[in-house]
Structure formats: C-alpha cells, structure tokens
Amino acid sequence: MTADARSAQRAEGGRINGDMLWFNNEKGYGFIETAAGDRLRVEGSDFRNGPPEGRVAGMAVTFQVIGDG
C-alpha cells in the first residue's frame, strides 16, 4: 500500500476506516476490507467489546492495526 493510500483511509487518531466483509462466531474470525482494498483477518479477541454478532457484512468499522501477526 502506498503512503497516499494509507493516509487517505486514515480516520481521526490514526485509525483506519473499512468495511466488515464477514465474521463467523463459530470459527472465531472474519475479514475487514480497508478503503484501499486491503483485506485483514480479525479474530474475535481483537474486538474491544467482543466479537460482532448478527449480520455484519458491509458494516462500517474504524480500527487500528497494533500488531503484524
């Protein structure tokens, strides 16, 4: 991802805007797509208030990447 793309998708406070593609509570993971088109795998424990429940496809999210694997 280029620096321009990275800054274009940044929200206030260094967070990144994206959309939830899907999340499966049984499997405990899902994927978020950033505004730049990058897809990131997320685990249930990655969510501050617990994993999302119900239909999440297309849900707008704001997040911060704090680790790389």
Stockholm file with secondary structure:
# STOCKHOLM 1.0

chainA/1-69         MTADARSAQRAEGGRINGDMLWFNNEKGYGFIETAAGDRLRVEGSDFRNGPPEGRVAGMAVTFQVIGDG
#=GR chainA/1-69 SS CCHHHHHHTBCGGGCEEEEEEEEETTTTEEEEEETTSCEEEEEGGGSTTCCCCSCCTTCEEEECCCCCC
#=GC SS_cons        CCHHHHHHTBCGGGCEEEEEEEEETTTTEEEEEETTSCEEEEEGGGSTTCCCCSCCTTCEEEECCCCCC
//
